[in-house]
Amino acid sequence: MHIPDGFLTINVIIPTFIITLIFLAISIKKVKLTDQQVPIMGLLTALFFAAMMMNYPIVGGTTAHLLGGATLGLILGPFAGGISMTIILVLQAFLFGDGGLTALGANILNMGVIGIVVPCAVFLVMNKALKIKTTAALFVTVFVAAFLSDVTAAVAAGVELGLSQPVFQYGLSVAVPAMAINHSIMGVAEAFVTVVIIGTLLKLRPDVLAKSPILGKLSMFNKKDEVEA
């Protein structure tokens, strides 16, 4: 999903950098982490830094990779999660050339803003509608949120590429469906990984999830109830 240099036009590069910088400025101002979340942020940042470097073959001879946006967003909140993803993408671009420097604004927007904010919003909406009280309902909601995180980030990348003709060869009608379909496959894997990570923390460190700006809104944490199987 990392867009390299030379694939985007200046008309796409500038707006994506502006939107990204605004989001980061807001995130830095609003981010609040508890003592329990600081080491978790470092651990998750390192984990997905490594995970995103590994690409897996999918349909059509292309590759995709785990994103981690849903895990970061749901556990750390959109602001800390966005900062964590930005650190990952900046290091990958400067140290390994994974994603172009001119496309850094677009890549952060796709994976560090959209890929983080969307699962947080989906989770909050579903929690409000379903009043999540069981682990089964929690895992279903996390699965849906993580899947949509991957797909919407991929669609955003497809839109940016499609709007960059003639620098990029294909228009919206090709770029968007290609990104959406291929990353739907990885989205399923992303959803499973997110459920496993959150399920593990729920079992071993529920206090970390209880302090989350997103997962902490669950009634099971607010009321200090035991989670039902």
NORMO-V627175 format. One line per field, one symbol per residue. phi: phi as a letter, one per 40 degrees, with the letter a starting at -180 (. if undefined). psi: psi as a letter, one per 30 degrees, with the letter a starting at -180 (. if undefined). A space follows every 10 residues. Layout:
phi->???
psi->???
This chain:
phi->.ccccgbbcc cccccccccc cccccccccc cabccccdcc cccccccccc cccbbbcbcg gcbaacbgcc ccccccgccc cccdccddcc cccccbgcgc ccccccccdc ccbccbcdcc cccccccccc fdbbcccccc ccdcccccdc cccccccccc cccbcccccb cccbcccccc cccccccccd cccccccccc ccccbccccc cccbcccccc cccfccccc
psi->fkklkgfklf feeeeeeeee eeeeeeeeef kkkleffeee eeeeeeefee effjkkkakg gllllkefee eeeeefleee eeeeeeeeee eeeeefgjkl efgeeeeeee ffdefeeeee eeeeeeeeef ikfleeeeee eeeeeeefee eeeeeeeeee eefgkgekek aefeeeeeee eefeefeeee eeeeeeeeee eeeeifeeef fkfdfffkff eefhlkkk.
